[in-house]
């Protein structure tokens, strides 16, 4: 254990000039301690329209191949005394910050497959009864100290993690900037209308060459991992995915919502979507860009994915749905159209490229 991971006690002055004590520590690798934390997180986020249950946080933790209970930093309320050792272990959890150990690709044609070690920040929450006492700020500074002195393998004094990243609502971004020096980097998204009658829902094309089906774990992992490396990791700054990450984490998070397109039994694309309000969001997508199948794959994978959710996808449908997807995928489709269709894809490739009406695309950068 590094010095940065050591526990500490904090005395907080309240409005009425009284004081109370909090103990900062990492979770113990014990089921009861982790269960208490998952229940706490669920209670704080219970205000959301679709509140995540304790099982959601437990799944995120246990399915993470690089999970480390000591990197879940919590504040324990110790109102009795700062030296009450029993209360430090079993007292009420009132604030939390979790560090996720990740490896990022640096992207770009000149990167040579280089990677950097990073720490993600998540599960930042404080009990309503203990808010406005600076607890999250203390935890965030503690997390930054840990990431600065601890490698992603948990070894101290090895240069630390190269960077840290997090997702935050606009109202919280100034706080993260002030406390941790985080800079806002917008991600580019596009909202596009999809005409359901342009999609394809057949599992095969009649020739047994092209097949859409749900992903099968762990059988498909090696092919999905290779496609992700080529389509995402070598081009973008993104999380690199090990075999364990695909097998344990992705399979549990996406499950039956992950669809694949096969060309003669070889996976050439994958996709997952989710419904968010009155629109759909592309959660996962990747394709064999060499084969010029991006538009072709979207037309087929969107068809089966939307049908699975409950949309009536058929040739006579007049309904349109809205899909939010990363803008770079639209750029890929345009580049694919300029390159011309791969003859093996089929004569309808031009129609595939017209899946979205570019004149109705709305930019929604986050």
Beta strands, then each sheet from edge to edge (+ up, - down):
strand 1: 8-13
strand 2: 19-26
strand 3: 72-77
strand 4: 93-105
strand 5: 115-126
strand 6: 163-165
strand 7: 189-195
strand 8: 210-214
strand 9: 259-263
strand 10: 266-276
strand 11: 279-287
strand 12: 320-326
strand 13: 362-363
sheet 1: 1+ 2- 3+ 4- 5+ 6+
sheet 2: 8+ 9- 10+ 11- 12- 7+ 13-
end
